[in-house]
Every structure is written in structure tokens, then in C-alpha cells.
Amino acid sequence: MQDLIMVPEKFRVVLILFYFNELQESEIAKILRVPTGTVKSRLNRGREWLREKGDVIREY
């Protein structure tokens, strides 16, 4: 059985806080102690990662 590919942690945390906890980007930035621009960048890169790896994830 193939290993399940997981979203890198720095993207996963931001995606979870944004989509599941429904926090705003500014709230996430305060929690993680990073600039809001970093949160936006990680959201975009996390979404991109999911799109690229989506075919692998859907197989499960």
C-alpha cells in the first residue's frame, strides 16, 4: 500500500484554521505570530499543493 501523501505542516495548519475553524487571515497571523502576507502565501501554496496532489489523494 502506498503511503498517504500529506500536506506539509506549514500549509496544513493554515488551511485547517482557515477552512475548518473559519478564522480570518489576520486572526491566523496573530495565532502563528507571522505577518498576514505569510498566511496568504501559505494558503495559496497549500491550495496549489492540494490541486497538484489531488489525483493521488482521490485514489484513497
N, CA, C and O atoms as a CHARMM CRD file, in Angstrom:
* protein
*
  240
    1    1 MET  N      0.84200  -1.19200   0.00000 PROA 1      0.00000
    2    1 MET  CA     0.00000   0.00000   0.00000 PROA 1      0.00000
    3    1 MET  C      0.88000   1.24800   0.00000 PROA 1      0.00000
    4    1 MET  O      1.86200   1.34200   0.73700 PROA 1      0.00000
    5    2 GLN  N      0.50500   2.18100  -0.83300 PROA 2      0.00000
    6    2 GLN  CA     1.29500   3.42000  -0.91300 PROA 2      0.00000
    7    2 GLN  C      1.06000   4.26700   0.32700 PROA 2      0.00000
    8    2 GLN  O     -0.01600   4.24800   0.92600 PROA 2      0.00000
    9    3 ASP  N      2.08700   5.00400   0.69300 PROA 3      0.00000
   10    3 ASP  CA     1.93600   5.93600   1.81400 PROA 3      0.00000
   11    3 ASP  C      1.03400   7.08000   1.40300 PROA 3      0.00000
   12    3 ASP  O      1.10000   7.55700   0.27000 PROA 3      0.00000
   13    4 LEU  N      0.20800   7.51100   2.30400 PROA 4      0.00000
   14    4 LEU  CA    -0.66300   8.65800   2.04800 PROA 4      0.00000
   15    4 LEU  C      0.18000   9.92400   2.06400 PROA 4      0.00000
   16    4 LEU  O      0.88700  10.20400   3.03300 PROA 4      0.00000
   17    5 ILE  N      0.09700  10.67300   0.99300 PROA 5      0.00000
   18    5 ILE  CA     0.84200  11.92600   0.91000 PROA 5      0.00000
   19    5 ILE  C      0.10000  12.97200   1.73000 PROA 5      0.00000
   20    5 ILE  O     -1.10000  13.18600   1.55500 PROA 5      0.00000
   21    6 MET  N      0.83600  13.61600   2.62300 PROA 6      0.00000
   22    6 MET  CA     0.21100  14.60500   3.49500 PROA 6      0.00000
   23    6 MET  C      0.65600  16.00600   3.11100 PROA 6      0.00000
   24    6 MET  O      1.77000  16.22200   2.63500 PROA 6      0.00000
   25    7 VAL  N     -0.22600  16.92400   3.32800 PROA 7      0.00000
   26    7 VAL  CA     0.07200  18.33300   3.09100 PROA 7      0.00000
   27    7 VAL  C      1.17300  18.74300   4.07600 PROA 7      0.00000
   28    7 VAL  O      1.08200  18.42700   5.26200 PROA 7      0.00000
   29    8 PRO  N      2.20800  19.44200   3.60000 PROA 8      0.00000
   30    8 PRO  CA     3.24900  19.91900   4.50900 PROA 8      0.00000
   31    8 PRO  C      2.64800  20.72600   5.66500 PROA 8      0.00000
   32    8 PRO  O      1.69900  21.48600   5.47000 PROA 8      0.00000
   33    9 GLU  N      3.19400  20.55800   6.84600 PROA 9      0.00000
   34    9 GLU  CA     2.62500  21.13400   8.06100 PROA 9      0.00000
   35    9 GLU  C      2.37500  22.63500   7.98400 PROA 9      0.00000
   36    9 GLU  O      1.32100  23.10300   8.41400 PROA 9      0.00000
   37   10 LYS  N      3.32400  23.40100   7.44500 PROA 10     0.00000
   38   10 LYS  CA     3.14800  24.85300   7.44200 PROA 10     0.00000
   39   10 LYS  C      1.94200  25.27000   6.59500 PROA 10     0.00000
   40   10 LYS  O      1.33800  26.31200   6.84800 PROA 10     0.00000
   41   11 PHE  N      1.59500  24.47000   5.60000 PROA 11     0.00000
   42   11 PHE  CA     0.39600  24.74900   4.80600 PROA 11     0.00000
   43   11 PHE  C     -0.83600  24.15600   5.48100 PROA 11     0.00000
   44   11 PHE  O     -1.89200  24.78800   5.52100 PROA 11     0.00000
   45   12 ARG  N     -0.70200  22.95500   6.00400 PROA 12     0.00000
   46   12 ARG  CA    -1.82500  22.24400   6.61800 PROA 12     0.00000
   47   12 ARG  C     -2.43100  23.04600   7.76900 PROA 12     0.00000
   48   12 ARG  O     -3.65200  23.17100   7.86400 PROA 12     0.00000
   49   13 VAL  N     -1.59100  23.58300   8.63600 PROA 13     0.00000
   50   13 VAL  CA    -2.07100  24.34200   9.79300 PROA 13     0.00000
   51   13 VAL  C     -2.91100  25.53400   9.34800 PROA 13     0.00000
   52   13 VAL  O     -3.99800  25.76500   9.87800 PROA 13     0.00000
   53   14 VAL  N     -2.41500  26.27900   8.38600 PROA 14     0.00000
   54   14 VAL  CA    -3.13000  27.46100   7.90100 PROA 14     0.00000
   55   14 VAL  C     -4.44800  27.05600   7.22800 PROA 14     0.00000
   56   14 VAL  O     -5.47800  27.69400   7.44900 PROA 14     0.00000
   57   15 LEU  N     -4.41700  26.01200   6.41900 PROA 15     0.00000
   58   15 LEU  CA    -5.63400  25.55100   5.74900 PROA 15     0.00000
   59   15 LEU  C     -6.69500  25.10600   6.75200 PROA 15     0.00000
   60   15 LEU  O     -7.87600  25.41000   6.58200 PROA 15     0.00000
   61   16 ILE  N     -6.28400  24.39600   7.78400 PROA 16     0.00000
   62   16 ILE  CA    -7.23100  23.94100   8.80500 PROA 16     0.00000
   63   16 ILE  C     -7.83300  25.12300   9.55500 PROA 16     0.00000
   64   16 ILE  O     -9.04600  25.19000   9.75000 PROA 16     0.00000
   65   17 LEU  N     -6.98600  26.04600   9.97200 PROA 17     0.00000
   66   17 LEU  CA    -7.50200  27.20900  10.70200 PROA 17     0.00000
   67   17 LEU  C     -8.45300  28.04200   9.84600 PROA 17     0.00000
   68   17 LEU  O     -9.44900  28.56500  10.34600 PROA 17     0.00000
   69   18 PHE  N     -8.14600  28.16100   8.56700 PROA 18     0.00000
   70   18 PHE  CA    -8.95600  28.97900   7.67000 PROA 18     0.00000
   71   18 PHE  C    -10.28300  28.30000   7.31500 PROA 18     0.00000
   72   18 PHE  O    -11.34800  28.90700   7.43300 PROA 18     0.00000
   73   19 TYR  N    -10.21200  27.04300   6.88100 PROA 19     0.00000
   74   19 TYR  CA   -11.41400  26.36700   6.38200 PROA 19     0.00000
   75   19 TYR  C    -12.24900  25.67100   7.45500 PROA 19     0.00000
   76   19 TYR  O    -13.47800  25.70200   7.39200 PROA 19     0.00000
   77   20 PHE  N    -11.61000  25.05400   8.42500 PROA 20     0.00000
   78   20 PHE  CA   -12.36400  24.30400   9.42600 PROA 20     0.00000
   79   20 PHE  C    -12.69600  25.12900  10.65900 PROA 20     0.00000
   80   20 PHE  O    -13.76900  24.97100  11.24100 PROA 20     0.00000
   81   21 ASN  N    -11.78400  26.01000  11.06200 PROA 21     0.00000
   82   21 ASN  CA   -12.04200  26.86800  12.20900 PROA 21     0.00000
   83   21 ASN  C    -12.63900  28.21200  11.80200 PROA 21     0.00000
   84   21 ASN  O    -13.04200  29.01300  12.64600 PROA 21     0.00000
   85   22 GLU  N    -12.68700  28.43700  10.49500 PROA 22     0.00000
   86   22 GLU  CA   -13.27300  29.65000   9.91400 PROA 22     0.00000
   87   22 GLU  C    -12.67900  30.93600  10.49400 PROA 22     0.00000
   88   22 GLU  O    -13.39800  31.89700  10.77100 PROA 22     0.00000
   89   23 LEU  N    -11.36300  30.93600  10.67000 PROA 23     0.00000
   90   23 LEU  CA   -10.67200  32.12800  11.14900 PROA 23     0.00000
   91   23 LEU  C    -10.25900  32.99000   9.96900 PROA 23     0.00000
   92   23 LEU  O    -10.01100  32.48500   8.87400 PROA 23     0.00000
   93   24 GLN  N    -10.18700  34.27900  10.19700 PROA 24     0.00000
   94   24 GLN  CA    -9.73400  35.20800   9.17600 PROA 24     0.00000
   95   24 GLN  C     -8.20700  35.15900   9.10400 PROA 24     0.00000
   96   24 GLN  O     -7.53300  34.71800  10.03500 PROA 24     0.00000
   97   25 GLU  N     -7.69200  35.62100   7.97900 PROA 25     0.00000
   98   25 GLU  CA    -6.24200  35.61600   7.77900 PROA 25     0.00000
   99   25 GLU  C     -5.51900  36.38500   8.87900 PROA 25     0.00000
  100   25 GLU  O     -4.46100  35.95600   9.33900 PROA 25     0.00000
  101   26 SER  N     -6.07300  37.50200   9.29900 PROA 26     0.00000
  102   26 SER  CA    -5.43200  38.30600  10.34400 PROA 26     0.00000
  103   26 SER  C     -5.42000  37.57400  11.68700 PROA 26     0.00000
  104   26 SER  O     -4.46300  37.70200  12.45100 PROA 26     0.00000
  105   27 GLU  N     -6.46700  36.81300  11.97800 PROA 27     0.00000
  106   27 GLU  CA    -6.51100  36.03700  13.22200 PROA 27     0.00000
  107   27 GLU  C     -5.47400  34.91300  13.19900 PROA 27     0.00000
  108   27 GLU  O     -4.80900  34.64600  14.20000 PROA 27     0.00000
  109   28 ILE  N     -5.35000  34.26600  12.05400 PROA 28     0.00000
  110   28 ILE  CA    -4.36600  33.19500  11.90500 PROA 28     0.00000
  111   28 ILE  C     -2.95600  33.75700  12.07700 PROA 28     0.00000
  112   28 ILE  O     -2.10300  33.13700  12.71300 PROA 28     0.00000
  113   29 ALA  N     -2.72400  34.93200  11.50500 PROA 29     0.00000
  114   29 ALA  CA    -1.41200  35.57500  11.62100 PROA 29     0.00000
  115   29 ALA  C     -1.05500  35.83800  13.08700 PROA 29     0.00000
  116   29 ALA  O      0.09000  35.64100  13.49100 PROA 29     0.00000
  117   30 LYS  N     -2.02500  36.27900  13.87300 PROA 30     0.00000
  118   30 LYS  CA    -1.77200  36.52900  15.29900 PROA 30     0.00000
  119   30 LYS  C     -1.47200  35.23300  16.03300 PROA 30     0.00000
  120   30 LYS  O     -0.56100  35.18400  16.86000 PROA 30     0.00000
  121   31 ILE  N     -2.22700  34.18900  15.73900 PROA 31     0.00000
  122   31 ILE  CA    -2.02900  32.90100  16.40300 PROA 31     0.00000
  123   31 ILE  C     -0.64300  32.33500  16.09200 PROA 31     0.00000
  124   31 ILE  O      0.05800  31.85500  16.98300 PROA 31     0.00000
  125   32 LEU  N     -0.26000  32.39800  14.81700 PROA 32     0.00000
  126   32 LEU  CA     1.01600  31.82300  14.38700 PROA 32     0.00000
  127   32 LEU  C      2.19100  32.78000  14.55600 PROA 32     0.00000
  128   32 LEU  O      3.34700  32.39100  14.39100 PROA 32     0.00000
  129   33 ARG  N      1.88900  34.02600  14.88400 PROA 33     0.00000
  130   33 ARG  CA     2.91500  35.06300  15.05200 PROA 33     0.00000
  131   33 ARG  C      3.74200  35.24600  13.78600 PROA 33     0.00000
  132   33 ARG  O      4.97200  35.27500  13.81200 PROA 33     0.00000
  133   34 VAL  N      3.01500  35.36800  12.67800 PROA 34     0.00000
  134   34 VAL  CA     3.63300  35.63700  11.37700 PROA 34     0.00000
  135   34 VAL  C      2.86000  36.77800  10.72300 PROA 34     0.00000
  136   34 VAL  O      1.72600  37.05500  11.11500 PROA 34     0.00000
  137   35 PRO  N      3.45500  37.44600   9.73300 PROA 35     0.00000
  138   35 PRO  CA     2.74100  38.50300   9.01700 PROA 35     0.00000
  139   35 PRO  C      1.53100  37.93500   8.25400 PROA 35     0.00000
  140   35 PRO  O      1.52200  36.76800   7.86300 PROA 35     0.00000
  141   36 THR  N      0.52600  38.77400   8.05400 PROA 36     0.00000
  142   36 THR  CA    -0.66900  38.36800   7.31100 PROA 36     0.00000
  143   36 THR  C     -0.30000  37.92300   5.90100 PROA 36     0.00000
  144   36 THR  O     -0.91800  37.00000   5.37100 PROA 36     0.00000
  145   37 GLY  N      0.68000  38.54900   5.29100 PROA 37     0.00000
  146   37 GLY  CA     1.13300  38.16100   3.95600 PROA 37     0.00000
  147   37 GLY  C      1.64600  36.73000   3.91700 PROA 37     0.00000
  148   37 GLY  O      1.48000  36.02800   2.91900 PROA 37     0.00000
  149   38 THR  N      2.26500  36.30500   5.00000 PROA 38     0.00000
  150   38 THR  CA     2.75600  34.92600   5.08400 PROA 38     0.00000
  151   38 THR  C      1.59300  33.95000   5.11700 PROA 38     0.00000
  152   38 THR  O      1.64500  32.89200   4.49100 PROA 38     0.00000
  153   39 VAL  N      0.54300  34.30600   5.84800 PROA 39     0.00000
  154   39 VAL  CA    -0.65100  33.45800   5.91500 PROA 39     0.00000
  155   39 VAL  C     -1.27700  33.34200   4.52400 PROA 39     0.00000
  156   39 VAL  O     -1.63200  32.24500   4.09300 PROA 39     0.00000
  157   40 LYS  N     -1.41200  34.46900   3.82400 PROA 40     0.00000
  158   40 LYS  CA    -1.98900  34.45300   2.48100 PROA 40     0.00000
  159   40 LYS  C     -1.15600  33.58200   1.54200 PROA 40     0.00000
  160   40 LYS  O     -1.69800  32.81100   0.75000 PROA 40     0.00000
  161   41 SER  N      0.15000  33.71300   1.64000 PROA 41     0.00000
  162   41 SER  CA     1.04600  32.92700   0.79800 PROA 41     0.00000
  163   41 SER  C      0.90500  31.43700   1.08900 PROA 41     0.00000
  164   41 SER  O      0.84400  30.62400   0.16700 PROA 41     0.00000
  165   42 ARG  N      0.85500  31.08000   2.36400 PROA 42     0.00000
  166   42 ARG  CA     0.71900  29.67000   2.73300 PROA 42     0.00000
  167   42 ARG  C     -0.63200  29.09900   2.31400 PROA 42     0.00000
  168   42 ARG  O     -0.72100  27.93300   1.92900 PROA 42     0.00000
  169   43 LEU  N     -1.67900  29.91100   2.38600 PROA 43     0.00000
  170   43 LEU  CA    -2.98800  29.46300   1.90000 PROA 43     0.00000
  171   43 LEU  C     -2.93100  29.15500   0.41200 PROA 43     0.00000
  172   43 LEU  O     -3.39600  28.10800  -0.03600 PROA 43     0.00000
  173   44 ASN  N     -2.35700  30.07400  -0.34100 PROA 44     0.00000
  174   44 ASN  CA    -2.26500  29.87000  -1.79200 PROA 44     0.00000
  175   44 ASN  C     -1.38700  28.67100  -2.13900 PROA 44     0.00000
  176   44 ASN  O     -1.73900  27.87000  -3.00400 PROA 44     0.00000
  177   45 ARG  N     -0.26600  28.55000  -1.47600 PROA 45     0.00000
  178   45 ARG  CA     0.63100  27.42000  -1.75900 PROA 45     0.00000
  179   45 ARG  C      0.01000  26.09300  -1.30100 PROA 45     0.00000
  180   45 ARG  O      0.20500  25.06000  -1.94100 PROA 45     0.00000
  181   46 GLY  N     -0.72500  26.12600  -0.20900 PROA 46     0.00000
  182   46 GLY  CA    -1.40900  24.92800   0.26000 PROA 46     0.00000
  183   46 GLY  C     -2.48700  24.48000  -0.71200 PROA 46     0.00000
  184   46 GLY  O     -2.62800  23.29100  -0.99700 PROA 46     0.00000
  185   47 ARG  N     -3.24800  25.44500  -1.21800 PROA 47     0.00000
  186   47 ARG  CA    -4.27900  25.13500  -2.22500 PROA 47     0.00000
  187   47 ARG  C     -3.63600  24.56900  -3.48500 PROA 47     0.00000
  188   47 ARG  O     -4.13400  23.60500  -4.06700 PROA 47     0.00000
  189   48 GLU  N     -2.53700  25.16800  -3.89800 PROA 48     0.00000
  190   48 GLU  CA    -1.82200  24.70200  -5.08700 PROA 48     0.00000
  191   48 GLU  C     -1.30400  23.27300  -4.87600 PROA 48     0.00000
  192   48 GLU  O     -1.39700  22.43200  -5.77000 PROA 48     0.00000
  193   49 TRP  N     -0.76400  23.01600  -3.69200 PROA 49     0.00000
  194   49 TRP  CA    -0.25900  21.68300  -3.37500 PROA 49     0.00000
  195   49 TRP  C     -1.38800  20.66200  -3.47200 PROA 49     0.00000
  196   49 TRP  O     -1.20900  19.58100  -4.03300 PROA 49     0.00000
  197   50 LEU  N     -2.54500  21.00700  -2.92600 PROA 50     0.00000
  198   50 LEU  CA    -3.69300  20.09100  -2.98000 PROA 50     0.00000
  199   50 LEU  C     -4.14700  19.84400  -4.41400 PROA 50     0.00000
  200   50 LEU  O     -4.49300  18.71800  -4.77100 PROA 50     0.00000
  201   51 ARG  N     -4.14600  20.87900  -5.22500 PROA 51     0.00000
  202   51 ARG  CA    -4.52400  20.70700  -6.63300 PROA 51     0.00000
  203   51 ARG  C     -3.55200  19.77000  -7.34500 PROA 51     0.00000
  204   51 ARG  O     -3.96700  18.88900  -8.09800 PROA 51     0.00000
  205   52 GLU  N     -2.26600  19.96400  -7.10600 PROA 52     0.00000
  206   52 GLU  CA    -1.24700  19.14500  -7.77400 PROA 52     0.00000
  207   52 GLU  C     -1.28800  17.69700  -7.30800 PROA 52     0.00000
  208   52 GLU  O     -1.10800  16.78200  -8.11100 PROA 52     0.00000
  209   53 LYS  N     -1.52300  17.48100  -6.02200 PROA 53     0.00000
  210   53 LYS  CA    -1.50300  16.13700  -5.45500 PROA 53     0.00000
  211   53 LYS  C     -2.89800  15.52800  -5.38000 PROA 53     0.00000
  212   53 LYS  O     -3.05800  14.39500  -4.92600 PROA 53     0.00000
  213   54 GLY  N     -3.89200  16.26200  -5.81700 PROA 54     0.00000
  214   54 GLY  CA    -5.27400  15.82900  -5.69400 PROA 54     0.00000
  215   54 GLY  C     -5.56700  14.47700  -6.31100 PROA 54     0.00000
  216   54 GLY  O     -6.34700  13.70400  -5.75500 PROA 54     0.00000
  217   55 ASP  N     -4.95700  14.17100  -7.45200 PROA 55     0.00000
  218   55 ASP  CA    -5.19500  12.88600  -8.10100 PROA 55     0.00000
  219   55 ASP  C     -4.72600  11.73500  -7.21800 PROA 55     0.00000
  220   55 ASP  O     -5.36800  10.68500  -7.17400 PROA 55     0.00000
  221   56 VAL  N     -3.62800  11.92300  -6.52600 PROA 56     0.00000
  222   56 VAL  CA    -3.11100  10.87500  -5.64700 PROA 56     0.00000
  223   56 VAL  C     -4.03800  10.71200  -4.44800 PROA 56     0.00000
  224   56 VAL  O     -4.34300   9.58900  -4.04700 PROA 56     0.00000
  225   57 ILE  N     -4.48000  11.81000  -3.88300 PROA 57     0.00000
  226   57 ILE  CA    -5.32400  11.76600  -2.69900 PROA 57     0.00000
  227   57 ILE  C     -6.68100  11.14400  -3.02900 PROA 57     0.00000
  228   57 ILE  O     -7.21000  10.38200  -2.22000 PROA 57     0.00000
  229   58 ARG  N     -7.25400  11.44500  -4.18200 PROA 58     0.00000
  230   58 ARG  CA    -8.57300  10.93500  -4.55900 PROA 58     0.00000
  231   58 ARG  C     -8.59400   9.42000  -4.72300 PROA 58     0.00000
  232   58 ARG  O     -9.65800   8.80700  -4.63400 PROA 58     0.00000
  233   59 GLU  N     -7.44600   8.81300  -4.96100 PROA 59     0.00000
  234   59 GLU  CA    -7.38300   7.36600  -5.14500 PROA 59     0.00000
  235   59 GLU  C     -7.76500   6.63600  -3.86900 PROA 59     0.00000
  236   59 GLU  O     -8.21400   5.49200  -3.93200 PROA 59     0.00000
  237   60 TYR  N     -7.60300   7.25800  -2.73300 PROA 60     0.00000
  238   60 TYR  CA    -7.92000   6.61300  -1.46300 PROA 60     0.00000
  239   60 TYR  C     -9.35400   6.84800  -1.19200 PROA 60     0.00000
  240   60 TYR  O     -9.87000   6.39900  -0.16900 PROA 60     0.00000
